[in-house]
Amino acid sequence: MRAVITVVGKDMVGILAKISNECAAHNINVLEVTQSILQDMFAMIMMVEISSSDIPFTQFADTLEKTGDEMNLSIHVMHEDIFNAMHTI
């Protein structure tokens, strides 16, 4: 099972490291990352493998959203099936 993590906010040092470390702490493998910096705005989409996670998906999503609040970033975690359903016409 996979999930999509999106991160948007003011660029600062350590965003990718913080999200990656949180994934690693819960045995979640980062499969793919794309990021851009538009002037001073940071935008990232990350595909992660959640099958081996040591915490429930909802708890992981809540953890990253809390991290986003602490860093003044918008961080959302969505199960791949929901993401695909939302983007299917």
N, C-alpha and C positions, 0 to 999 in steps of 0.2 A: 504494500500500500504506500502511496505517496501523498505528499501535501505540497501546497504552494504557499510560500511566505512572501508577503510584499512589505516593503519598508519605504516610507516616504518622509522626508523632513529636511531640515537644514543640515548641510554637510558638516561633519566633524570627524576628527580622528577616532578610529576604533569601532565604527558601526559594524562593518563586516566581521571583525574579530569578535565582538560581543555576541552577535547572533550565532556565529559559527561555534563559539565556545558553549553557548547554551544548548545547541544541538548536540555537540559532542558529550556534554555532561549527561545527556539522556539517551545516549547510544543511537542518535538519529544521524544518518549519513547524508551529507550534502552531495547531491548528484550534479547539479548545474546551477550556475549563478550568472546573472546578467545585471550590470549596474551602469548607471549614468549619473553624471553630475551636470546639471543644467544651471549655469551661473553658480549660485550657492545652494541649490537644492539637490539632495541626494535621492535617487530612486533605484530600488533593487527588487528583482524577482528571483526567488531561490526555489528550486525544486529539491525536496528532501524525501528520503526513504524512511518511513515511520514504522515499518513492520517490527523492528527489534527494539522499539522504544521501551524504556523502563517505567514510563508513566502513561496514564490515559491521554488520548489525543486532546480532549477538552482541557485537561490540566496544563498540557504543554502550550496550547493556544493562549490560555489565560496568563501563563508565565511570560510569554513573549509580549503580550499586550501590556502587561505591567512593566516590563523592561522598556517598552516604547514610551510609556507614560513618564518613566524616570528620565529618559533621554530626550524628551520632547519630540518623539517620532511617532508616526502612525504605523503600527505593525499589525498586520492581519495574517492569520494562519487559516487556510481553507483546505479541507480534504480534496484531493484531486477529482474525485467523482462529482462533488458539488461544483467545483470550478468548471469542469467540462460541461455539466448540465446547464450551467448559467450561460455558457458561451456557445450553445448549440441552437441553431435556428430551426 
